Amino acid sequence: MPTRSATLRGHRIPLDLLIGGEWVTGDGRYAVTNPADGAVIAEPTSGGVAHAVRALDAAQSAQAEWADWAPRARADLMHRAHRLLLEREDAIVETMTLESGKPLAEARGEFALSAAFFLWFAEQVAHLHGSYAGGSGGGYRIVVGHRPVGPSYLVTPWNFPLLMSARKAGAALGAGCTVVMKTARDTPLTQALFAGVLHDAGFPAGVVNLIHTAESGEVSAAVMADPRLRKVSFTGSTAVGAQLLAQAAPGIVNSSMELGGDGPFVVLEDADIDLAVREAIACKFRNAGQACVAANRIILHRDIAEEFTGKFVAAAGRLTVGDGFRAGTDVGPVISERQRRRVTDLLRRFTEAGADVLLGGRPVDGPGYFFEPTVLRVGGERHDFCNEELFAPVAALYTVDSVPEALEFANDTPYGLSAYLFTRDISRAIAIGERIECGMVGINRGIMADPAAPFGGVKASGLGREAGQGGIYEFLEPHYLALTVDEEGACA
């Protein structure tokens, strides 16, 4: 049992680190606040480099035995964890709203999707297949299987604390890898509850390890430099991802990166405008705009720009801002005062460059870190900050004169995570969608995360894919046996 815990809304939450199957406390602490009012809600243990090394010790010690588990046994354990996860929905959902600020309905949506991702990987475990073929020159056979990469470092963000944990850990554990999960500083409690589910479901000691820390840079540097680490999976900013890739290079650590986005949301002249507006509202303002796949640049064909803008501003104006536990809340707070100041500064740069504020544009008075849903209309001149990830309840609208201009503008970015395209013509949708330089393109829809789909981007938006048929293979290495046979067909 954990030495330290907090009781929030009647739910008991471990505050310790999980290392080698045991809850471990330490001298360090740091404060976790509720962004809806700024109040401190818990002080989890802050692990240091020594704790991280101990966690990697435990992961390395458990790796060989965990990799040797029969696929069906591993799948059965993951199914047990999935059932336990469902039983603890209320605790996880309410804790997520407390520490991240997202509305309760959104937290429930994240929970449902997270559970679906974990179930997806549980169902894949017993269905991983290799191949058998004759050698191209004859005389031997090519036998290909897969082996777990090895101890894996999973670094998750604060904006979707359960979803990122379940998606990464589900793939890694399903593949037979042990894990060290480093929580996001702002939202460690949701991830602690998830780790508690895995612990209580019966994962062997050392297979699942959890580190909270206020010293992320030092802890990650130490883990990345350890030769026993064989995999890093990170979701977060491109800048931090580049740092981790640099740290991975000396040890040639297998790396998966899901990084920043600059999502173009393209509405062509033949689009269903009401549908495009509804999907744009969801894509832009979900989680107060704090999503890497949010619509970052809403690109409108001039023929429909006025109609879309009027309807979009009206719809955004109907959104209710407030505490996530309050019924009817559509948009919660941003994660911190620091984030709110960043949004204010970004708006200043837009308006100084000539952008028109059509709605909102101000922090909300009172406790917490709320910001008004904001809509900007950006003129013809485009600046470097137009490609900066807004990560806020701020929508930027741009107008183009043609489809080629829309496509050129959509691709004019160093990022390539997600994009969105609205048109009634399916042939046109495919022709244009195939030319958008993003890992994912939503056609006439603004939400597209699905356990069966490969999630990830290109260019500065990352490396590798999560989920889909190939997600689990991010944690597996092909293993090839060349089997010689004699002329009579007997094994030599």
N, C-alpha and C positions, 0 to 999 in steps of 0.2 A: 504494500500500500504506500502511496506517496506520503512523505513526511509533512509536506505543506500542501494546503488546498484552499480554495476560495469557494464560498457558496454565493452564487449569483442567481437571482430569480428562482431560488429553491434548488438549483442544480450545483452539485459538487464538482469542482474543476481542479485537476492536479496542477500545481505550480512548479513542480520539480522537473528535472531532466530525466529522460528514460534512457538508461545505459545498461547494456548487458542483461536486460530483463528486469531491472530493478529501478525504482524511482530514487534519484540521487539529488540531494540538496547541495547548496553551496553558499558561500558568504555573500556573493553579489546578488543584487536585486535591481530591477528597474520598473518604472511605473507604466501601466497600460491604462489609457484613458478612453472614456466614452466620447466620441467626437460630437455627439448630440448636445453635450453640456460641458465638456472639458473635465469632468470629474474623474479621479483615479478610481478604477474598479478592481484592480489587482496588481500585485507585485511579484511576478514570477522570478524564479532563479535565473540569474544571468550567468550562463556558462562561459568559461574561458578556453584558452587553447588546450589546457590540460584535460578539460572535460571532453573536448572534441577528439583529442587523441585517444582518450579512453573509449569513446564511442566507436572510433575506427578500429581500435583493438578488438572490441567485442564483435564488430561486423566481420572482421577478418577471421576471427576464431570460429564463427558460426558458418562461414561461407561454404566450406566443402560439404558439410553435412546437409545444409539447406539445398544446395545444388543437387544432391543425390536423392532428395525426396522424390518418390514416384509422382508423376504428373497428376494422377487422380487424387493422391493424398494432399498435394499442394492445392489443387482445385477445391477439394472438400473443405479445407481450412479457410480458404478465401470465401467460400459460400457461407460458412459459419460466421465469419467476420461481417459479411454483408447483412445477414439477418440481425446481428447485434447492432449494426449501424442503424438499421431501420427502427429498432426498438428505442434508440436514443435520439430520435429526430428532434424532439422538442428541446432538449438540452442544447444540442448543437446549433439549431436554428436561432434560438433566443440568445445564445452566447455570441453568435456571429453578428446579430443585429447590435448587440451591446458594444462590441469592440470595433466594428467596422462602420456602423451607422446606417447600413443599407436597410431599406424598408423590409418589414417582416415577410411580406409576400415575395420579395426578391430573394431573401434568405432561404425561404422554402423552395423556391425554384432552383437555387444553387444546390441545395441539399438533394433534391430529386435527381438532378443531372449528375451530381457527384456519385450518388449511389448507383446510377445507371452505368457510369464509366467503370466503377469498381466491379460491378457484376459482369460487364463486358469482358474484362481481363480474366475474371474467375472462369468464365465459360471458354476462353481461348486456351487455357493452360493445357488441357488434355487433348488439344487438337493442333499441336505444333508438329509439323511434318518436315522430314528431310527429303532426300532424293537418291536414286540409284540409277546409274547409267553406265554404258560401256565407254571405255576410253576412246578418244578420237582416232588413235592409231591401232586400236585393238590390243589384246593381250593383258588387259587389266580392267578393273571396274572402278568407277567414281562413286564413292559413298559419301554423302554430305549430310551431316546433322548439325546441331547447334549446341553451344555451351553458353552458360551465363557469363556475361562480361566480368562480373565480380562485384566487390563492395562499391556501392554507389552513393554519391552525395547529392541529395535532392534539395534544391534551394528554391523556396516558393515565395510568392509575393503576397502583399496584404489585401489586395482588392478582391481576390477570390480564394480565400484561405482554405476552404474545404475542397473545392473543385480541383485546384492545382495539386493538393496533397493526394487526393484519391486517384487522380489521373496518373501522376508520376509513380506513386507507391504501388498502385495496382499493376502497372506494367512491370516494374522492377521485381516485385515479389512474385508475380506470376512467372516471370522468366527464370526465377531461381537466384536472384541477387539479394544480398543483404543490403540494408540501407541505413544511412545517417541522414535524417531529415532536419534541416535547419529552418526554424520557423521565421516568419516575418516579424520584425520587432513590434509592429503596431497591432498584429492579430495573432498572438501565440496561443490564445486560449482555445480557439476553435480547433487548431491543429493539435493541441494537447488532448482534447477530447477524442479526436480521430486516432491518435496514437494509443490512447487508452482503450479504444475499441479493439485495435489489433492485439494489444497486450492481453486483454481479457478474453479474446477469442482463442488464445492459446498459441500464438506464434512463438517459436522457440527463443530462448534467451539469446540476445545478440543479433537476431534477424532484423528487428525494428528498433532503431535508436532515435532519440529526439533531443535536439539541442535548441534551447532559447539562448539568445545572447544580445547584449548591448554593444558587443565588439565584433560586429560582422566581418569587417575587413581582416582583422587579425586571425579570427577563427577560420575563415575561408582560406586565407593564405596558408595556414598551417596544414589544413586538410588537403588542399590541392598540391602541396609540396611533398606529401607522404607517398612513397612509392607503392604502398599497398592499395591506394585508391585507383580504381580502374574505370570509373565512370562519373561524370558530372552531368546533371540535368538541371537547367536553370530557367526560370521564367522571371523576367524583369526588364530593366532598361537596357538599351543597346550599350551604353557606356559601361555598366557593370558587367554585362556579358562579354564585352571585349577584354575587360580585365581578367575575367575567369579563363577565357581562351588563352590569353598570354601566360597565365599560371599553369594551364593544362599542357602547354607546348613542351616544356622540358621533359616531362614524363610521358608524353604522347597519350594523355588521358582521353579516352573516348568521350565526346562532348555532344550534348543536345542543347540547343539554345532557342527559346521562344522569347523574342525581344520586342522592341518597340514597333509601333504601327503609325500609319498616316492615312487611314482608310478613306479612299475616295468613294463617295456615294453619288453615282452618276444617274441623273434623271433625264431621259431623252424626250423628244417632243411628242412621241406617241405613247408615253407612259400613262398608266392609270394613276392619276394624280392623288386621289384620295388614298389609294393603297400605298403609294410612295410616301405620303405624309405620315400615315400611321406607322409604317416601318421605320421611317427616319426618326420619329419621336422615340421609339423603343431602342433603336440602335444608338442614338445619341445620348439619351438621358438615363438609360439604365445604369444603376450604381453611381448616380450623379456624374455620369460621363467618364468615370474612372475605369475604363476597360481598354485593353490594347486593341480590341477589334471594333471600337466605337467609330462612328462616322466622324472623320476628322475634317474632311473638305467635302461639303455638299455642292456638287457641280451640276448646274442647271442649264439645260438648253434654253436659249433666250425666248423661244416661242412659248414656253410654259413657266418661265421664271416668275412672272408676276403672280400667276395663279397659285403656284406652289408656295411662294413666299407668304402670301396672305393667309393661306390655310395653315401653313406650318407655324407661323407666329401666333395665330389664334389658338392652335392646339397646345403649343408650348406655354402660352399664357394661362391655360386651364390646369396646368400641373400644380399639385399641392406640395409645398416644401414643409418638412417637419421631421420630428422624431420618428424613427422607424417603427416604433411600437404604437404610434397613433393611427387609428383607423383612417383610411383614405389617403395616407401619405404616398406620394409618387416619387419624390426626390428627397433623399436624406442629405446629411452633411458631407462635405469633403473630409478627408481623413484627418487633417491636422490644420492648425493655424498657419504653419509653414506652407502647406499646400495652398491654402486660401490666399496667402500673400503672393504666391507664384502666379495664381490665376489673375489677381488684380494687376500685377505687373504685365502679364501677357496682354490683357485687355488694353492697358495703357499704350502698349506698342502698336496694337491694331488701330486704335482710334487716332493716335498720332500720325499713322500712315494713311488716314483718310477713311477708315471703315466706319460705317453707320451702325449705331446701336439701335436695333429695332425693338428689342425687348430686354428688360433686366439690366444687368451690367454692374450690380452692386452686391457687396456682402450683406447678409441679413443681420439686422441688429439683434442683440440678445445673446444668451449663452450658446455655446456650440460653434461649429465651423460651417455654417450654412452660407450658400451663395445662390443668388437668384438664377433661375433658368434664363439663359441669355442667348439672344440671336443677333449675329453680326452680318451685315451685308458688306462684302469686300469688293472694292473697285477693281479696275483693270490691271493696275500695277501689282505685281506679286513680289513679296519679300521673302527672305530666308525663313523668317519665323512662321510663314504660312504652312511650312512643312513640319513645324514643331508639334509634337503630340500634345493636344490640348489637355486631355485627362481631367476634364472638368465639365460641369453642366453648361457648356458654351458651344453653340453651333455657329459655324462660319459658312456663309452661302456665297458661292461664286457663280458667275454667268459666263457661258461660252456661246459662240455663234454657230458651231457645227459639230458633227460627230467626230471628225478627225481632231478638232481642237480639244474636245472633251477627253478623247483617248490620250492625246499627247499630255494634257495636264494631269490626268490620272496617273500616268507613268512617270511624271516629272518629280521624282522623289527618291531619296536613297533607301526608302523602306519598301516592303512588299509583303505585308502580312495578309490583310483582308481588304476586299473591295466589294462594292455593291452596284448593281446595274438594273435599271428599271426601263422596260420597253415591253410593248405588247407583241412584238414580232419575235418568235422563238429562234428563227434562223439568224436574225440580227443579233439576238442575245448571245448565241453560241459564237458567231463570228467575232463580235467585239469582246466577249468574255474571254475567249482564248488568247486575245492580244493584251489583256491587262496583266501587268507584271506583278502578280500577287500569288501567294500560295493558295488562297481561297477566294472565290468570287460568289457572292449571293445574288441569284437572279430573282428579282421581284420579291426579295425577302431580306430582312435586316438582322435576323438571328439565325445562325447556322451551325452552332456547336452540336455534335452528335457523336456518341461513342463509336459508331460505325464509319466515321469520316476521319481522314488524316488531317490533323490540326497543326498548322505551322506555316512559316513564311519563307521568303527568298530575300536576297540582298541583305541589307542591314537588319532585317527582321528575324534572322535566325538560321539555324541548321537543324535538320531532322524534322520528324513528325511525331505527334502524340496521338494515340488512339488509332482507329481504323484497323485494317488488316495488318498493317506493318508496325503499329505502335509498340507492340511487345518485342519486336525484333530490334528496336533501339537498344535493348538490354541483353541481346544475344549476339554471339559471334558465330559465323559459319565455321564448321569444323569438317575438314576433308580428309578421308582415308582413301589412298590409292591401293587397291587390292589386286595383286598380280595373280593371274591364272595361267596354268600351263596349256599346251595345245589340246589336251584331252578334256579340258574344262575343270580339272581339279584344282583346288587352291594350292598355290606353290608355297 
